[in-house]
Amino acid sequence: MQTIMVVEDEPAIARVLTVYLRKAGFAVALAADGRQALDLFAVEAPALILLDVMLPHMDGFEVLRKVRETSSCPVIMLTARGGIDDRLNGLNGGADDYMPKPFIPEEVVARVQAVLRRPAHWTDGSRQRRFGSLSIDFLAQSVSLNGAEVMFMPRDLAVLLFLAENPNRIYTREQLIEYVWGADYEGSDRAVDLSIKRLRQSLSHWPSEQGEIRTLRGTGYQLWIEK
């Protein structure tokens, strides 16, 4: 039985997550603050961490940084702070996924299961992923194709980084708007289509057999990667 470590200082949320995770067949280890999380992590060696950002003593970003110093254990961050800067801070710091509060417990479980099924594309010891000839460095926020750096508009880069953190997962326009543009965005969702179009143009020399940004009609977009 795989253990999920839930790091959450709100008891009601921790209880709900525990119930749903156990129902899905996981064991659960609970921590209520950042320091306790690091102590428990060393003992439990969990399969995945559900990590709240706003924690006593040490926030989730600092916990994530310390975990990444020694481990590639998957981390999904949970937070009421939904701005793009916070999301990128988490993803660029090594998080595997990012869920804003309030959330649906069933979706949290589905995300946990999806991340645990995800094939590893990380280059050992770094925050870099390679998909064939496409290389993405999340810390440097840089992308290279066939050894040459590719330049993007800032928002387009944010979309690509997000999709690359979650390869082969499908996102609707609404989800991409929420995760990348932010919940307070009031423009048209056509901004997503235009961003995807520019990304495809910039990555036009990436061999399609290695991967591509796909449109699933009536559903959304995904960064499809050959497994």
DRENPA-3360 file (N, C-alpha, C; in nm, 2 decimals, always signed):
BEGIN
1 = MQTIMVVE = +0.08/-0.12/+0.00/+0.00/+0.00/+0.00/+0.09/+0.12/+0.00 ~ +0.06/+0.21/-0.10/+0.14/+0.34/-0.11/+0.09/+0.44/+0.00 ~ +0.19/+0.51/+0.05/+0.16/+0.61/+0.15/+0.16/+0.75/+0.09 ~ +0.06/+0.83/+0.12/+0.05/+0.97/+0.07/+0.07/+1.05/+0.20 ~ +0.16/+1.14/+0.20/+0.18/+1.23/+0.31/+0.10/+1.36/+0.28 ~ +0.01/+1.39/+0.37/-0.07/+1.51/+0.36/-0.02/+1.62/+0.46 ~ +0.02/+1.73/+0.41/+0.08/+1.84/+0.49/-0.02/+1.95/+0.49 ~ -0.10/+1.96/+0.59/-0.22/+2.06/+0.59/-0.25/+2.10/+0.74;
9 = DEPAIARV = -0.25/+2.23/+0.76/-0.27/+2.28/+0.90/-0.42/+2.30/+0.93 ~ -0.51/+2.28/+0.84/-0.65/+2.29/+0.86/-0.71/+2.15/+0.89 ~ -0.75/+2.12/+1.01/-0.79/+1.99/+1.05/-0.90/+1.93/+0.96 ~ -1.00/+2.02/+0.93/-1.11/+1.97/+0.85/-1.07/+1.93/+0.71 ~ -0.98/+2.00/+0.65/-0.93/+1.96/+0.52/-0.85/+1.84/+0.52 ~ -0.77/+1.83/+0.63/-0.68/+1.71/+0.64/-0.77/+1.58/+0.66 ~ -0.88/+1.60/+0.74/-0.97/+1.48/+0.76/-1.04/+1.44/+0.63 ~ -1.08/+1.54/+0.55/-1.15/+1.50/+0.43/-1.06/+1.43/+0.33;
17 = LTVYLRKA = -0.93/+1.49/+0.32/-0.84/+1.42/+0.23/-0.80/+1.28/+0.28 ~ -0.79/+1.27/+0.41/-0.76/+1.13/+0.46/-0.87/+1.03/+0.43 ~ -0.99/+1.07/+0.44/-1.10/+0.98/+0.41/-1.10/+0.94/+0.27 ~ -1.09/+1.03/+0.18/-1.09/+1.00/+0.03/-0.97/+0.92/-0.01 ~ -0.85/+0.95/+0.04/-0.73/+0.88/+0.00/-0.74/+0.74/+0.05 ~ -0.78/+0.72/+0.17/-0.80/+0.58/+0.23/-0.90/+0.50/+0.15 ~ -1.01/+0.57/+0.11/-1.11/+0.50/+0.03/-1.05/+0.46/-0.10 ~ -0.96/+0.53/-0.16/-0.89/+0.50/-0.28/-0.78/+0.39/-0.27;
25 = GFAVALAA = -0.76/+0.35/-0.14/-0.66/+0.24/-0.12/-0.52/+0.29/-0.08 ~ -0.51/+0.41/-0.04/-0.38/+0.47/+0.01/-0.37/+0.47/+0.16 ~ -0.25/+0.45/+0.21/-0.22/+0.48/+0.35/-0.19/+0.63/+0.36 ~ -0.22/+0.70/+0.47/-0.20/+0.84/+0.49/-0.12/+0.87/+0.61 ~ -0.02/+0.96/+0.59/+0.06/+1.02/+0.70/+0.03/+1.17/+0.71 ~ +0.00/+1.22/+0.82/-0.04/+1.36/+0.84/+0.07/+1.44/+0.91 ~ +0.08/+1.56/+0.86/+0.17/+1.66/+0.92/+0.10/+1.80/+0.92 ~ +0.11/+1.87/+1.03/+0.03/+2.00/+1.04/+0.11/+2.12/+1.02;
33 = DGRQALDL = +0.25/+2.11/+1.01/+0.33/+2.23/+0.98/+0.45/+2.18/+0.90 ~ +0.53/+2.28/+0.86/+0.65/+2.25/+0.77/+0.75/+2.17/+0.84 ~ +0.79/+2.20/+0.96/+0.89/+2.13/+1.03/+0.85/+1.98/+1.06 ~ +0.73/+1.96/+1.10/+0.68/+1.83/+1.12/+0.68/+1.75/+0.99 ~ +0.65/+1.82/+0.88/+0.65/+1.75/+0.75/+0.78/+1.70/+0.71 ~ +0.89/+1.77/+0.73/+1.02/+1.73/+0.70/+1.07/+1.61/+0.79 ~ +1.03/+1.62/+0.92/+1.06/+1.50/+1.01/+0.99/+1.38/+0.97 ~ +0.86/+1.39/+0.93/+0.78/+1.28/+0.89/+0.82/+1.22/+0.76;
41 = FAVEAPAL = +0.86/+1.31/+0.67/+0.91/+1.27/+0.54/+1.03/+1.17/+0.55 ~ +1.12/+1.20/+0.64/+1.24/+1.12/+0.66/+1.20/+0.98/+0.71 ~ +1.09/+0.97/+0.79/+1.05/+0.84/+0.85/+0.96/+0.76/+0.75 ~ +0.87/+0.83/+0.69/+0.77/+0.76/+0.61/+0.81/+0.72/+0.47 ~ +0.90/+0.80/+0.41/+0.93/+0.78/+0.27/+0.81/+0.76/+0.18 ~ +0.72/+0.86/+0.18/+0.59/+0.85/+0.11/+0.61/+0.84/-0.05 ~ +0.50/+0.79/-0.11/+0.50/+0.78/-0.25/+0.47/+0.91/-0.32 ~ +0.40/+1.00/-0.24/+0.37/+1.13/-0.29/+0.33/+1.22/-0.17;
49 = ILLDVMLP = +0.35/+1.35/-0.19/+0.32/+1.45/-0.09/+0.21/+1.55/-0.14 ~ +0.11/+1.56/-0.06/+0.01/+1.67/-0.08/+0.05/+1.78/+0.01 ~ +0.09/+1.89/-0.04/+0.16/+2.00/+0.04/+0.09/+2.13/+0.03 ~ +0.03/+2.18/+0.14/-0.03/+2.31/+0.15/+0.08/+2.41/+0.15 ~ +0.05/+2.53/+0.09/+0.15/+2.64/+0.09/+0.16/+2.72/+0.22 ~ +0.04/+2.76/+0.27/+0.04/+2.84/+0.39/+0.04/+2.75/+0.51 ~ +0.16/+2.74/+0.57/+0.18/+2.65/+0.69/+0.25/+2.72/+0.80 ~ +0.23/+2.68/+0.92/+0.31/+2.74/+1.04/+0.45/+2.70/+1.03;
57 = HMDGFEVL = +0.54/+2.79/+1.08/+0.68/+2.77/+1.10/+0.76/+2.77/+0.97 ~ +0.71/+2.70/+0.87/+0.79/+2.70/+0.74/+0.68/+2.68/+0.63 ~ +0.68/+2.77/+0.53/+0.58/+2.75/+0.43/+0.61/+2.64/+0.33 ~ +0.51/+2.61/+0.25/+0.52/+2.49/+0.16/+0.63/+2.51/+0.06 ~ +0.66/+2.63/+0.01/+0.77/+2.65/-0.08/+0.90/+2.61/-0.02 ~ +0.92/+2.64/+0.10/+1.05/+2.61/+0.17/+1.05/+2.46/+0.19 ~ +0.94/+2.40/+0.23/+0.94/+2.25/+0.25/+0.97/+2.18/+0.12 ~ +0.91/+2.23/+0.01/+0.94/+2.18/-0.12/+1.09/+2.19/-0.16;
65 = RKVRETSS = +1.14/+2.30/-0.13/+1.29/+2.32/-0.16/+1.37/+2.22/-0.09 ~ +1.34/+2.20/+0.04/+1.43/+2.11/+0.12/+1.40/+1.96/+0.08 ~ +1.28/+1.93/+0.04/+1.26/+1.79/-0.01/+1.34/+1.77/-0.14 ~ +1.34/+1.87/-0.23/+1.40/+1.86/-0.36/+1.56/+1.85/-0.34 ~ +1.61/+1.89/-0.23/+1.75/+1.88/-0.21/+1.80/+1.73/-0.20 ~ +1.71/+1.64/-0.17/+1.75/+1.50/-0.14/+1.66/+1.40/-0.22 ~ +1.54/+1.45/-0.27/+1.45/+1.35/-0.32/+1.37/+1.40/-0.44 ~ +1.33/+1.31/-0.53/+1.24/+1.34/-0.64/+1.10/+1.29/-0.62;
73 = CPVIMLTA = +1.06/+1.27/-0.49/+0.93/+1.23/-0.45/+0.83/+1.33/-0.51 ~ +0.72/+1.27/-0.58/+0.62/+1.36/-0.64/+0.56/+1.45/-0.53 ~ +0.53/+1.58/-0.57/+0.46/+1.67/-0.48/+0.35/+1.74/-0.55 ~ +0.23/+1.74/-0.49/+0.12/+1.82/-0.54/+0.09/+1.93/-0.44 ~ +0.10/+2.06/-0.48/+0.08/+2.17/-0.39/-0.07/+2.21/-0.39 ~ -0.12/+2.24/-0.27/-0.26/+2.28/-0.24/-0.25/+2.42/-0.18 ~ -0.33/+2.51/-0.24/-0.32/+2.65/-0.18/-0.44/+2.73/-0.23 ~ -0.48/+2.83/-0.14/-0.58/+2.92/-0.17/-0.52/+3.04/-0.25;
81 = RGGIDDRL = -0.39/+3.04/-0.26/-0.32/+3.15/-0.34/-0.31/+3.11/-0.48 ~ -0.40/+3.17/-0.57/-0.41/+3.12/-0.70/-0.35/+3.20/-0.81 ~ -0.26/+3.30/-0.77/-0.20/+3.38/-0.87/-0.09/+3.30/-0.96 ~ -0.07/+3.35/-1.08/+0.03/+3.28/-1.17/+0.17/+3.28/-1.11 ~ +0.21/+3.38/-1.03/+0.34/+3.39/-0.97/+0.36/+3.27/-0.87 ~ +0.25/+3.25/-0.79/+0.26/+3.14/-0.69/+0.26/+3.01/-0.76 ~ +0.18/+2.99/-0.87/+0.18/+2.86/-0.94/+0.32/+2.83/-1.00 ~ +0.37/+2.93/-1.07/+0.50/+2.91/-1.13/+0.61/+2.89/-1.02;
89 = NGLNGGAD = +0.60/+2.96/-0.91/+0.70/+2.94/-0.80/+0.70/+2.80/-0.76 ~ +0.58/+2.74/-0.74/+0.57/+2.60/-0.70/+0.62/+2.51/-0.81 ~ +0.57/+2.52/-0.93/+0.61/+2.44/-1.04/+0.76/+2.45/-1.07 ~ +0.81/+2.57/-1.08/+0.95/+2.59/-1.10/+1.04/+2.54/-0.99 ~ +0.98/+2.53/-0.87/+1.05/+2.48/-0.75/+1.06/+2.33/-0.74 ~ +0.98/+2.27/-0.83/+0.99/+2.12/-0.83/+0.86/+2.05/-0.80 ~ +0.75/+2.12/-0.79/+0.62/+2.06/-0.77/+0.57/+1.99/-0.90 ~ +0.50/+1.88/-0.89/+0.46/+1.80/-1.00/+0.32/+1.84/-1.05;
97 = DYMPKPFI = +0.24/+1.91/-0.96/+0.11/+1.96/-0.99/+0.07/+2.06/-0.89 ~ -0.03/+2.14/-0.92/-0.07/+2.25/-0.83/-0.22/+2.26/-0.84 ~ -0.29/+2.25/-0.72/-0.43/+2.26/-0.71/-0.48/+2.38/-0.63 ~ -0.56/+2.47/-0.68/-0.61/+2.58/-0.60/-0.72/+2.54/-0.51 ~ -0.73/+2.60/-0.39/-0.85/+2.58/-0.30/-0.96/+2.68/-0.34 ~ -1.08/+2.64/-0.32/-1.13/+2.51/-0.27/-1.12/+2.41/-0.39 ~ -1.11/+2.28/-0.35/-1.10/+2.18/-0.45/-1.20/+2.07/-0.42 ~ -1.22/+1.98/-0.52/-1.31/+1.87/-0.50/-1.22/+1.75/-0.46;
105 = PEEVVARV = -1.25/+1.68/-0.35/-1.17/+1.57/-0.30/-1.14/+1.46/-0.41 ~ -1.25/+1.43/-0.48/-1.23/+1.33/-0.58/-1.13/+1.37/-0.69 ~ -1.12/+1.50/-0.72/-1.02/+1.54/-0.82/-0.88/+1.53/-0.76 ~ -0.87/+1.56/-0.63/-0.74/+1.55/-0.57/-0.69/+1.40/-0.58 ~ -0.78/+1.31/-0.55/-0.74/+1.17/-0.56/-0.70/+1.13/-0.70 ~ -0.78/+1.19/-0.80/-0.75/+1.16/-0.94/-0.62/+1.22/-0.98 ~ -0.58/+1.33/-0.93/-0.45/+1.39/-0.96/-0.34/+1.31/-0.90 ~ -0.36/+1.26/-0.78/-0.26/+1.18/-0.71/-0.24/+1.06/-0.79;
113 = QAVLRRPA = -0.34/+0.99/-0.84/-0.33/+0.87/-0.92/-0.26/+0.90/-1.05 ~ -0.29/+1.01/-1.11/-0.23/+1.05/-1.24/-0.08/+1.07/-1.23 ~ -0.05/+1.15/-1.12/+0.10/+1.17/-1.10/+0.18/+1.05/-1.07 ~ +0.12/+0.96/-1.00/+0.19/+0.83/-0.97/+0.20/+0.74/-1.09 ~ +0.11/+0.76/-1.18/+0.12/+0.68/-1.31/+0.21/+0.74/-1.41 ~ +0.25/+0.87/-1.38/+0.33/+0.94/-1.48/+0.47/+0.89/-1.50 ~ +0.51/+0.86/-1.63/+0.65/+0.82/-1.65/+0.75/+0.92/-1.61 ~ +0.86/+0.88/-1.57/+0.97/+0.98/-1.53/+1.04/+1.03/-1.65;
121 = HWTDGSRQ = +1.05/+1.16/-1.66/+1.12/+1.23/-1.77/+1.23/+1.32/-1.71 ~ +1.25/+1.31/-1.58/+1.34/+1.41/-1.52/+1.49/+1.36/-1.55 ~ +1.57/+1.46/-1.57/+1.72/+1.43/-1.58/+1.77/+1.43/-1.43 ~ +1.84/+1.32/-1.40/+1.88/+1.30/-1.26/+1.95/+1.43/-1.21 ~ +1.91/+1.47/-1.09/+1.99/+1.57/-1.02/+1.96/+1.71/-1.07 ~ +1.86/+1.73/-1.15/+1.83/+1.86/-1.20/+1.68/+1.88/-1.22 ~ +1.64/+2.01/-1.25/+1.50/+2.04/-1.28/+1.49/+2.05/-1.43 ~ +1.52/+1.95/-1.50/+1.52/+1.96/-1.65/+1.45/+1.83/-1.70;
129 = RRFGSLSI = +1.37/+1.85/-1.80/+1.30/+1.74/-1.87/+1.35/+1.74/-2.02 ~ +1.36/+1.62/-2.07/+1.39/+1.61/-2.21/+1.29/+1.52/-2.28 ~ +1.23/+1.57/-2.38/+1.14/+1.50/-2.47/+1.20/+1.49/-2.61 ~ +1.28/+1.39/-2.63/+1.35/+1.38/-2.75/+1.45/+1.49/-2.77 ~ +1.43/+1.57/-2.87/+1.53/+1.68/-2.90/+1.48/+1.81/-2.83 ~ +1.37/+1.81/-2.76/+1.32/+1.92/-2.68/+1.37/+1.91/-2.54 ~ +1.43/+2.02/-2.49/+1.48/+2.02/-2.35/+1.42/+2.14/-2.28 ~ +1.37/+2.12/-2.16/+1.31/+2.22/-2.08/+1.37/+2.23/-1.95;
137 = DFLAQSVS = +1.43/+2.35/-1.91/+1.49/+2.37/-1.78/+1.39/+2.46/-1.70 ~ +1.33/+2.40/-1.60/+1.23/+2.47/-1.53/+1.29/+2.58/-1.43 ~ +1.40/+2.55/-1.38/+1.47/+2.65/-1.29/+1.51/+2.77/-1.37 ~ +1.57/+2.75/-1.49/+1.62/+2.87/-1.57/+1.50/+2.92/-1.65 ~ +1.39/+2.85/-1.66/+1.28/+2.89/-1.75/+1.33/+2.91/-1.89 ~ +1.40/+2.81/-1.94/+1.45/+2.81/-2.07/+1.41/+2.68/-2.15 ~ +1.40/+2.70/-2.28/+1.37/+2.58/-2.37/+1.47/+2.58/-2.48 ~ +1.52/+2.46/-2.51/+1.60/+2.45/-2.63/+1.55/+2.33/-2.71;
145 = LNGAEVMF = +1.57/+2.35/-2.84/+1.53/+2.25/-2.94/+1.65/+2.22/-3.03 ~ +1.69/+2.09/-3.04/+1.80/+2.06/-3.12/+1.93/+2.14/-3.08 ~ +1.94/+2.16/-2.95/+2.05/+2.23/-2.89/+2.05/+2.38/-2.90 ~ +1.95/+2.44/-2.96/+1.94/+2.59/-2.98/+1.82/+2.64/-2.89 ~ +1.85/+2.75/-2.82/+1.75/+2.81/-2.73/+1.63/+2.86/-2.81 ~ +1.51/+2.84/-2.77/+1.39/+2.89/-2.83/+1.33/+3.00/-2.74 ~ +1.30/+3.11/-2.80/+1.24/+3.22/-2.72/+1.09/+3.23/-2.74 ~ +1.03/+3.26/-2.63/+0.88/+3.27/-2.62/+0.84/+3.40/-2.55;
153 = MPRDLAVL = +0.71/+3.44/-2.58/+0.65/+3.54/-2.50/+0.63/+3.49/-2.36 ~ +0.63/+3.57/-2.26/+0.63/+3.52/-2.12/+0.50/+3.43/-2.09 ~ +0.39/+3.47/-2.14/+0.27/+3.39/-2.12/+0.27/+3.26/-2.19 ~ +0.32/+3.26/-2.31/+0.34/+3.13/-2.39/+0.43/+3.04/-2.32 ~ +0.54/+3.09/-2.27/+0.64/+3.01/-2.19/+0.57/+2.95/-2.07 ~ +0.49/+3.03/-2.00/+0.41/+2.98/-1.88/+0.32/+2.86/-1.92 ~ +0.25/+2.87/-2.04/+0.17/+2.76/-2.08/+0.25/+2.64/-2.11 ~ +0.36/+2.66/-2.18/+0.44/+2.54/-2.22/+0.50/+2.47/-2.09;
161 = LFLAENPN = +0.55/+2.55/-2.00/+0.60/+2.50/-1.87/+0.50/+2.42/-1.80 ~ +0.37/+2.47/-1.80/+0.27/+2.40/-1.73/+0.23/+2.27/-1.80 ~ +0.22/+2.27/-1.93/+0.19/+2.15/-2.00/+0.30/+2.05/-1.99 ~ +0.42/+2.10/-1.99/+0.54/+2.01/-1.98/+0.55/+1.94/-1.84 ~ +0.50/+2.01/-1.74/+0.49/+1.95/-1.60/+0.39/+1.84/-1.60 ~ +0.30/+1.84/-1.69/+0.19/+1.74/-1.69/+0.17/+1.68/-1.83 ~ +0.27/+1.61/-1.88/+0.26/+1.56/-2.02/+0.15/+1.45/-2.03 ~ +0.09/+1.46/-2.15/-0.02/+1.36/-2.19/-0.15/+1.39/-2.11;
169 = RIYTREQL = -0.15/+1.49/-2.03/-0.28/+1.52/-1.96/-0.35/+1.63/-2.04 ~ -0.48/+1.61/-2.05/-0.57/+1.70/-2.13/-0.62/+1.81/-2.04 ~ -0.61/+1.94/-2.09/-0.66/+2.05/-2.02/-0.76/+2.13/-2.11 ~ -0.87/+2.17/-2.05/-0.97/+2.26/-2.12/-0.91/+2.40/-2.13 ~ -0.97/+2.48/-2.21/-0.93/+2.62/-2.22/-0.95/+2.68/-2.08 ~ -1.07/+2.65/-2.02/-1.10/+2.71/-1.89/-1.00/+2.67/-1.78 ~ -0.95/+2.55/-1.78/-0.85/+2.51/-1.69/-0.71/+2.58/-1.71 ~ -0.68/+2.60/-1.84/-0.55/+2.67/-1.87/-0.56/+2.81/-1.83;
177 = IEYVWGAD = -0.68/+2.87/-1.85/-0.70/+3.01/-1.81/-0.68/+3.02/-1.66 ~ -0.74/+2.93/-1.58/-0.73/+2.93/-1.44/-0.59/+2.91/-1.39 ~ -0.52/+2.81/-1.45/-0.39/+2.77/-1.40/-0.28/+2.87/-1.44 ~ -0.29/+2.93/-1.56/-0.19/+3.01/-1.61/-0.22/+3.16/-1.61 ~ -0.34/+3.20/-1.65/-0.38/+3.34/-1.66/-0.42/+3.39/-1.52 ~ -0.48/+3.30/-1.44/-0.53/+3.33/-1.31/-0.68/+3.35/-1.30 ~ -0.74/+3.32/-1.19/-0.89/+3.32/-1.17/-0.95/+3.46/-1.20 ~ -0.87/+3.56/-1.18/-0.92/+3.70/-1.20/-0.91/+3.75/-1.34;
185 = YEGSDRAV = -0.87/+3.66/-1.44/-0.85/+3.70/-1.58/-0.99/+3.72/-1.63 ~ -1.01/+3.83/-1.70/-1.14/+3.87/-1.76/-1.15/+3.87/-1.91 ~ -1.04/+3.83/-1.97/-1.04/+3.84/-2.12/-1.10/+3.71/-2.18 ~ -1.09/+3.70/-2.31/-1.15/+3.59/-2.39/-1.06/+3.47/-2.37 ~ -1.13/+3.35/-2.37/-1.05/+3.22/-2.37/-0.98/+3.20/-2.50 ~ -1.01/+3.28/-2.60/-0.93/+3.27/-2.73/-0.78/+3.30/-2.71 ~ -0.75/+3.36/-2.60/-0.61/+3.38/-2.57/-0.53/+3.25/-2.56 ~ -0.60/+3.15/-2.51/-0.54/+3.01/-2.50/-0.51/+2.96/-2.64;
193 = DLSIKRLR = -0.61/+2.97/-2.73/-0.59/+2.93/-2.87/-0.47/+3.00/-2.94 ~ -0.46/+3.13/-2.92/-0.35/+3.21/-2.98/-0.22/+3.17/-2.92 ~ -0.21/+3.15/-2.79/-0.09/+3.10/-2.73/-0.04/+2.97/-2.78 ~ -0.14/+2.87/-2.79/-0.11/+2.74/-2.84/-0.05/+2.75/-2.99 ~ -0.12/+2.84/-3.07/-0.08/+2.86/-3.21/+0.07/+2.91/-3.21 ~ +0.10/+3.00/-3.13/+0.24/+3.06/-3.13/+0.34/+2.95/-3.08 ~ +0.30/+2.87/-2.98/+0.39/+2.77/-2.93/+0.42/+2.67/-3.05 ~ +0.31/+2.63/-3.12/+0.33/+2.53/-3.23/+0.43/+2.59/-3.33;
201 = QSLSHWPS = +0.41/+2.72/-3.36/+0.50/+2.78/-3.46/+0.65/+2.78/-3.41 ~ +0.66/+2.81/-3.29/+0.80/+2.81/-3.23/+0.86/+2.67/-3.22 ~ +0.78/+2.57/-3.21/+0.83/+2.43/-3.20/+0.81/+2.35/-3.33 ~ +0.80/+2.42/-3.44/+0.76/+2.35/-3.56/+0.87/+2.25/-3.61 ~ +0.99/+2.27/-3.56/+1.10/+2.17/-3.60/+1.11/+2.06/-3.50 ~ +1.03/+2.05/-3.40/+1.03/+1.94/-3.31/+0.96/+1.82/-3.38 ~ +1.03/+1.71/-3.39/+0.97/+1.59/-3.47/+0.84/+1.54/-3.40 ~ +0.74/+1.53/-3.48/+0.61/+1.49/-3.42/+0.60/+1.35/-3.36;
209 = EQGEIRTL = +0.70/+1.27/-3.40/+0.70/+1.13/-3.34/+0.76/+1.14/-3.20 ~ +0.82/+1.25/-3.16/+0.87/+1.26/-3.03/+0.77/+1.32/-2.93 ~ +0.69/+1.42/-2.99/+0.59/+1.48/-2.91/+0.53/+1.60/-2.99 ~ +0.42/+1.65/-2.94/+0.35/+1.77/-3.00/+0.24/+1.82/-2.91 ~ +0.20/+1.94/-2.93/+0.09/+2.00/-2.86/-0.03/+1.96/-2.94 ~ -0.12/+1.88/-2.89/-0.24/+1.83/-2.96/-0.36/+1.90/-2.91 ~ -0.45/+1.92/-3.01/-0.59/+1.97/-2.98/-0.68/+1.85/-2.99 ~ -0.76/+1.83/-2.88/-0.86/+1.73/-2.87/-0.99/+1.80/-2.89;
217 = RGTGYQLW = -1.05/+1.79/-3.00/-1.17/+1.87/-3.04/-1.28/+1.85/-2.93 ~ -1.33/+1.96/-2.88/-1.44/+1.95/-2.79/-1.39/+1.92/-2.64 ~ -1.26/+1.90/-2.63/-1.20/+1.87/-2.50/-1.10/+1.97/-2.45 ~ -0.99/+1.98/-2.52/-0.89/+2.08/-2.48/-0.76/+2.05/-2.55 ~ -0.65/+2.08/-2.47/-0.51/+2.06/-2.53/-0.43/+1.97/-2.44 ~ -0.33/+1.91/-2.50/-0.23/+1.83/-2.42/-0.10/+1.84/-2.49 ~ +0.01/+1.83/-2.40/+0.14/+1.81/-2.46/+0.16/+1.66/-2.47 ~ +0.14/+1.61/-2.59/+0.15/+1.46/-2.61/+0.30/+1.42/-2.62;
225 = IEK = +0.34/+1.32/-2.54/+0.47/+1.27/-2.55/+0.47/+1.12/-2.58 ~ +0.56/+1.08/-2.67/+0.57/+0.94/-2.70/+0.63/+0.87/-2.57 ~ +0.56/+0.77/-2.52/+0.60/+0.70/-2.40/+0.71/+0.59/-2.44;
% end
